[in-house]
Amino acid sequence: MDDKEILKKIRNNDKKTFEFIFHKYFESLHGYANFYVGNPQLAEDIVQDVFLKILEIRGRPSVKSSIKGYLFRSVHNNCIQYLRHKKVEQTHLIYHQAKLEEARLMNRLFFETGLTRLFEHDIESLVEKGINDLPEKIRNIYLLSRNNYLVYVLPPSIRFVQIL
């Protein structure tokens, strides 16, 4: 059976012809894909995807050379596409691992070197400045509530107080 006849039968949904080319080329295509990706299960998936694509496009012939050449070129392209995708994944993994390591180092630097005390002092200074900038009555109320745990209760006649 020549390639034109095989293509014609596949276009007409001849299952026996499809099974014929599947059994004829599967092992060699699998070995070819496995050479590229180094994973027999993945190679099998790639080859099966190529055959599925043939089923999907059977009404629109895209085979310009031989069926064998088309199958090997398709497997080759799918393997290259997979390897490119893995390279992108690996690049992202390396980037995120570096960011994670940077965060760990910053965490150690911050908590283990006494920088927390330095930042605590800065925060305390800012809070003290903010308190000192408050109007005198409000500052006194705030300090009494924080230092002596006193609560300022508004008289019932005052419902809303606006502080400028």
ChimeraX commands (.cxc) that place a marker at each C-alpha (Angstrom):
marker #1 position 0.00,0.00,0.00 radius 0.5
marker #1 position 1.53,3.35,-1.00 radius 0.5
marker #1 position 1.28,6.63,0.93 radius 0.5
marker #1 position -1.43,8.14,-1.28 radius 0.5
marker #1 position -3.65,5.13,-0.78 radius 0.5
marker #1 position -3.01,5.12,2.96 radius 0.5
marker #1 position -3.85,8.84,3.21 radius 0.5
marker #1 position -7.01,8.36,1.23 radius 0.5
marker #1 position -8.14,5.52,3.50 radius 0.5
marker #1 position -7.34,7.50,6.65 radius 0.5
marker #1 position -9.34,10.47,5.29 radius 0.5
marker #1 position -12.24,8.07,4.78 radius 0.5
marker #1 position -11.94,6.96,8.42 radius 0.5
marker #1 position -10.60,3.47,7.65 radius 0.5
marker #1 position -9.70,2.15,11.10 radius 0.5
marker #1 position -7.73,-0.83,9.78 radius 0.5
marker #1 position -5.40,1.45,7.81 radius 0.5
marker #1 position -4.90,3.67,10.83 radius 0.5
marker #1 position -4.12,0.61,12.98 radius 0.5
marker #1 position -1.74,-0.58,10.28 radius 0.5
marker #1 position 0.36,2.60,10.30 radius 0.5
marker #1 position 0.13,2.77,14.10 radius 0.5
marker #1 position 1.57,-0.74,14.52 radius 0.5
marker #1 position 4.05,-0.28,11.71 radius 0.5
marker #1 position 5.65,2.92,13.07 radius 0.5
marker #1 position 4.90,3.04,16.79 radius 0.5
marker #1 position 8.03,1.27,18.05 radius 0.5
marker #1 position 10.46,3.22,15.89 radius 0.5
marker #1 position 8.73,6.52,16.71 radius 0.5
marker #1 position 8.77,5.63,20.40 radius 0.5
marker #1 position 12.50,4.92,20.28 radius 0.5
marker #1 position 13.10,8.17,18.43 radius 0.5
marker #1 position 11.11,10.20,20.96 radius 0.5
marker #1 position 12.74,8.40,23.88 radius 0.5
marker #1 position 16.15,9.34,22.47 radius 0.5
marker #1 position 15.19,13.02,22.77 radius 0.5
marker #1 position 13.26,13.11,26.04 radius 0.5
marker #1 position 14.90,10.24,27.92 radius 0.5
marker #1 position 11.63,9.05,29.42 radius 0.5
marker #1 position 9.82,6.02,27.91 radius 0.5
marker #1 position 6.41,6.99,29.28 radius 0.5
marker #1 position 6.72,10.54,28.05 radius 0.5
marker #1 position 7.95,9.29,24.67 radius 0.5
marker #1 position 4.86,7.09,24.44 radius 0.5
marker #1 position 2.63,10.07,25.22 radius 0.5
marker #1 position 4.32,12.15,22.53 radius 0.5
marker #1 position 3.88,9.43,19.89 radius 0.5
marker #1 position 0.26,8.90,20.87 radius 0.5
marker #1 position -0.36,12.64,20.57 radius 0.5
marker #1 position 0.98,12.56,17.02 radius 0.5
marker #1 position -1.38,9.73,16.09 radius 0.5
marker #1 position -4.29,11.54,17.74 radius 0.5
marker #1 position -3.51,14.59,15.66 radius 0.5
marker #1 position -3.66,12.46,12.52 radius 0.5
marker #1 position -7.14,11.36,13.55 radius 0.5
marker #1 position -8.20,14.95,14.22 radius 0.5
marker #1 position -6.98,16.34,10.88 radius 0.5
marker #1 position -7.72,13.34,8.69 radius 0.5
marker #1 position -10.06,15.40,6.49 radius 0.5
marker #1 position -7.40,18.02,5.84 radius 0.5
marker #1 position -4.28,16.35,4.49 radius 0.5
marker #1 position -1.11,18.04,5.70 radius 0.5
marker #1 position 1.27,15.29,4.65 radius 0.5
marker #1 position 3.51,16.74,1.94 radius 0.5
marker #1 position 6.13,14.00,1.93 radius 0.5
marker #1 position 5.86,10.39,2.98 radius 0.5
marker #1 position 3.77,9.25,5.94 radius 0.5
marker #1 position 6.92,8.00,7.62 radius 0.5
marker #1 position 8.61,11.39,7.15 radius 0.5
marker #1 position 5.52,13.20,8.41 radius 0.5
marker #1 position 5.33,11.00,11.53 radius 0.5
marker #1 position 9.01,11.36,12.38 radius 0.5
marker #1 position 8.93,15.13,11.76 radius 0.5
marker #1 position 5.84,15.45,13.97 radius 0.5
marker #1 position 7.44,13.44,16.78 radius 0.5
marker #1 position 10.63,15.48,16.39 radius 0.5
marker #1 position 8.70,18.77,16.62 radius 0.5
marker #1 position 6.73,17.60,19.66 radius 0.5
marker #1 position 9.94,16.52,21.40 radius 0.5
marker #1 position 11.59,19.87,20.70 radius 0.5
marker #1 position 8.49,21.68,21.94 radius 0.5
marker #1 position 8.54,19.59,25.14 radius 0.5
marker #1 position 12.26,20.24,25.71 radius 0.5
marker #1 position 11.78,23.99,25.21 radius 0.5
marker #1 position 8.93,23.95,27.70 radius 0.5
marker #1 position 11.08,22.05,30.22 radius 0.5
marker #1 position 13.85,24.61,29.76 radius 0.5
marker #1 position 11.44,27.45,30.54 radius 0.5
marker #1 position 10.14,25.56,33.58 radius 0.5
marker #1 position 13.71,24.96,34.77 radius 0.5
marker #1 position 14.55,28.64,34.35 radius 0.5
marker #1 position 11.52,29.62,36.42 radius 0.5
marker #1 position 12.38,27.01,39.04 radius 0.5
marker #1 position 15.94,28.32,39.35 radius 0.5
marker #1 position 14.64,31.91,39.61 radius 0.5
marker #1 position 12.12,31.02,42.33 radius 0.5
marker #1 position 14.68,28.95,44.25 radius 0.5
marker #1 position 17.06,31.92,44.19 radius 0.5
marker #1 position 14.28,34.22,45.45 radius 0.5
marker #1 position 13.45,31.75,48.22 radius 0.5
marker #1 position 17.09,31.53,49.25 radius 0.5
marker #1 position 17.30,35.33,49.23 radius 0.5
marker #1 position 14.26,35.49,51.52 radius 0.5
marker #1 position 15.83,32.94,53.87 radius 0.5
marker #1 position 19.05,34.94,54.02 radius 0.5
marker #1 position 17.19,38.19,54.64 radius 0.5
marker #1 position 15.19,36.49,57.38 radius 0.5
marker #1 position 18.37,35.23,59.06 radius 0.5
marker #1 position 20.04,38.61,58.65 radius 0.5
marker #1 position 17.08,40.43,60.11 radius 0.5
marker #1 position 16.31,38.16,63.06 radius 0.5
marker #1 position 19.71,36.75,63.95 radius 0.5
marker #1 position 21.94,39.82,63.71 radius 0.5
marker #1 position 20.14,42.29,65.92 radius 0.5
marker #1 position 18.68,44.32,63.12 radius 0.5
marker #1 position 15.31,43.82,64.78 radius 0.5
marker #1 position 16.53,45.87,67.73 radius 0.5
marker #1 position 17.66,48.62,65.37 radius 0.5
marker #1 position 14.27,48.65,63.65 radius 0.5
marker #1 position 12.47,48.51,67.01 radius 0.5
marker #1 position 14.38,51.62,68.08 radius 0.5
marker #1 position 13.42,53.38,64.83 radius 0.5
marker #1 position 9.77,52.44,65.26 radius 0.5
marker #1 position 9.77,53.55,68.90 radius 0.5
marker #1 position 11.26,56.91,67.85 radius 0.5
marker #1 position 8.58,57.39,65.20 radius 0.5
marker #1 position 5.78,56.52,67.63 radius 0.5
marker #1 position 7.22,58.87,70.27 radius 0.5
marker #1 position 7.44,61.68,67.71 radius 0.5
marker #1 position 3.84,61.01,66.64 radius 0.5
marker #1 position 2.63,61.13,70.24 radius 0.5
marker #1 position 4.51,64.36,70.91 radius 0.5
marker #1 position 2.91,65.93,67.83 radius 0.5
marker #1 position -0.60,65.29,69.19 radius 0.5
marker #1 position -2.53,68.16,70.79 radius 0.5
marker #1 position -1.90,68.29,74.55 radius 0.5
marker #1 position -5.31,66.98,75.73 radius 0.5
marker #1 position -5.34,64.12,73.26 radius 0.5
marker #1 position -1.71,63.28,74.10 radius 0.5
marker #1 position -2.56,63.16,77.82 radius 0.5
marker #1 position -5.59,60.92,77.19 radius 0.5
marker #1 position -3.50,58.62,75.02 radius 0.5
marker #1 position -0.66,58.39,77.56 radius 0.5
marker #1 position -3.08,57.74,80.45 radius 0.5
marker #1 position -4.76,54.97,78.47 radius 0.5
marker #1 position -1.41,53.36,77.52 radius 0.5
marker #1 position 0.59,53.89,80.69 radius 0.5
marker #1 position -2.08,53.73,83.41 radius 0.5
marker #1 position -4.64,51.61,81.54 radius 0.5
marker #1 position -7.28,54.28,82.06 radius 0.5
marker #1 position -10.24,54.64,79.73 radius 0.5
marker #1 position -11.62,57.97,78.63 radius 0.5
marker #1 position -15.42,57.89,78.58 radius 0.5
marker #1 position -17.26,60.58,76.70 radius 0.5
marker #1 position -20.23,62.19,78.44 radius 0.5
marker #1 position -23.58,61.03,76.98 radius 0.5
marker #1 position -24.27,64.49,75.58 radius 0.5
marker #1 position -21.27,64.24,73.19 radius 0.5
marker #1 position -21.99,61.87,70.31 radius 0.5
marker #1 position -19.35,62.79,67.76 radius 0.5
marker #1 position -15.94,64.39,68.17 radius 0.5
marker #1 position -13.91,65.44,65.21 radius 0.5
marker #1 position -10.17,65.72,65.65 radius 0.5
marker #1 position -8.37,67.96,63.18 radius 0.5
marker link #1:1,2 radius 0.2
marker link #1:2,3 radius 0.2
marker link #1:3,4 radius 0.2
marker link #1:4,5 radius 0.2
marker link #1:5,6 radius 0.2
marker link #1:6,7 radius 0.2
marker link #1:7,8 radius 0.2
marker link #1:8,9 radius 0.2
marker link #1:9,10 radius 0.2
marker link #1:10,11 radius 0.2
marker link #1:11,12 radius 0.2
marker link #1:12,13 radius 0.2
marker link #1:13,14 radius 0.2
marker link #1:14,15 radius 0.2
marker link #1:15,16 radius 0.2
marker link #1:16,17 radius 0.2
marker link #1:17,18 radius 0.2
marker link #1:18,19 radius 0.2
marker link #1:19,20 radius 0.2
marker link #1:20,21 radius 0.2
marker link #1:21,22 radius 0.2
marker link #1:22,23 radius 0.2
marker link #1:23,24 radius 0.2
marker link #1:24,25 radius 0.2
marker link #1:25,26 radius 0.2
marker link #1:26,27 radius 0.2
marker link #1:27,28 radius 0.2
marker link #1:28,29 radius 0.2
marker link #1:29,30 radius 0.2
marker link #1:30,31 radius 0.2
marker link #1:31,32 radius 0.2
marker link #1:32,33 radius 0.2
marker link #1:33,34 radius 0.2
marker link #1:34,35 radius 0.2
marker link #1:35,36 radius 0.2
marker link #1:36,37 radius 0.2
marker link #1:37,38 radius 0.2
marker link #1:38,39 radius 0.2
marker link #1:39,40 radius 0.2
marker link #1:40,41 radius 0.2
marker link #1:41,42 radius 0.2
marker link #1:42,43 radius 0.2
marker link #1:43,44 radius 0.2
marker link #1:44,45 radius 0.2
marker link #1:45,46 radius 0.2
marker link #1:46,47 radius 0.2
marker link #1:47,48 radius 0.2
marker link #1:48,49 radius 0.2
marker link #1:49,50 radius 0.2
marker link #1:50,51 radius 0.2
marker link #1:51,52 radius 0.2
marker link #1:52,53 radius 0.2
marker link #1:53,54 radius 0.2
marker link #1:54,55 radius 0.2
marker link #1:55,56 radius 0.2
marker link #1:56,57 radius 0.2
marker link #1:57,58 radius 0.2
marker link #1:58,59 radius 0.2
marker link #1:59,60 radius 0.2
marker link #1:60,61 radius 0.2
marker link #1:61,62 radius 0.2
marker link #1:62,63 radius 0.2
marker link #1:63,64 radius 0.2
marker link #1:64,65 radius 0.2
marker link #1:65,66 radius 0.2
marker link #1:66,67 radius 0.2
marker link #1:67,68 radius 0.2
marker link #1:68,69 radius 0.2
marker link #1:69,70 radius 0.2
marker link #1:70,71 radius 0.2
marker link #1:71,72 radius 0.2
marker link #1:72,73 radius 0.2
marker link #1:73,74 radius 0.2
marker link #1:74,75 radius 0.2
marker link #1:75,76 radius 0.2
marker link #1:76,77 radius 0.2
marker link #1:77,78 radius 0.2
marker link #1:78,79 radius 0.2
marker link #1:79,80 radius 0.2
marker link #1:80,81 radius 0.2
marker link #1:81,82 radius 0.2
marker link #1:82,83 radius 0.2
marker link #1:83,84 radius 0.2
marker link #1:84,85 radius 0.2
marker link #1:85,86 radius 0.2
marker link #1:86,87 radius 0.2
marker link #1:87,88 radius 0.2
marker link #1:88,89 radius 0.2
marker link #1:89,90 radius 0.2
marker link #1:90,91 radius 0.2
marker link #1:91,92 radius 0.2
marker link #1:92,93 radius 0.2
marker link #1:93,94 radius 0.2
marker link #1:94,95 radius 0.2
marker link #1:95,96 radius 0.2
marker link #1:96,97 radius 0.2
marker link #1:97,98 radius 0.2
marker link #1:98,99 radius 0.2
marker link #1:99,100 radius 0.2
marker link #1:100,101 radius 0.2
marker link #1:101,102 radius 0.2
marker link #1:102,103 radius 0.2
marker link #1:103,104 radius 0.2
marker link #1:104,105 radius 0.2
marker link #1:105,106 radius 0.2
marker link #1:106,107 radius 0.2
marker link #1:107,108 radius 0.2
marker link #1:108,109 radius 0.2
marker link #1:109,110 radius 0.2
marker link #1:110,111 radius 0.2
marker link #1:111,112 radius 0.2
marker link #1:112,113 radius 0.2
marker link #1:113,114 radius 0.2
marker link #1:114,115 radius 0.2
marker link #1:115,116 radius 0.2
marker link #1:116,117 radius 0.2
marker link #1:117,118 radius 0.2
marker link #1:118,119 radius 0.2
marker link #1:119,120 radius 0.2
marker link #1:120,121 radius 0.2
marker link #1:121,122 radius 0.2
marker link #1:122,123 radius 0.2
marker link #1:123,124 radius 0.2
marker link #1:124,125 radius 0.2
marker link #1:125,126 radius 0.2
marker link #1:126,127 radius 0.2
marker link #1:127,128 radius 0.2
marker link #1:128,129 radius 0.2
marker link #1:129,130 radius 0.2
marker link #1:130,131 radius 0.2
marker link #1:131,132 radius 0.2
marker link #1:132,133 radius 0.2
marker link #1:133,134 radius 0.2
marker link #1:134,135 radius 0.2
marker link #1:135,136 radius 0.2
marker link #1:136,137 radius 0.2
marker link #1:137,138 radius 0.2
marker link #1:138,139 radius 0.2
marker link #1:139,140 radius 0.2
marker link #1:140,141 radius 0.2
marker link #1:141,142 radius 0.2
marker link #1:142,143 radius 0.2
marker link #1:143,144 radius 0.2
marker link #1:144,145 radius 0.2
marker link #1:145,146 radius 0.2
marker link #1:146,147 radius 0.2
marker link #1:147,148 radius 0.2
marker link #1:148,149 radius 0.2
marker link #1:149,150 radius 0.2
marker link #1:150,151 radius 0.2
marker link #1:151,152 radius 0.2
marker link #1:152,153 radius 0.2
marker link #1:153,154 radius 0.2
marker link #1:154,155 radius 0.2
marker link #1:155,156 radius 0.2
marker link #1:156,157 radius 0.2
marker link #1:157,158 radius 0.2
marker link #1:158,159 radius 0.2
marker link #1:159,160 radius 0.2
marker link #1:160,161 radius 0.2
marker link #1:161,162 radius 0.2
marker link #1:162,163 radius 0.2
marker link #1:163,164 radius 0.2
view
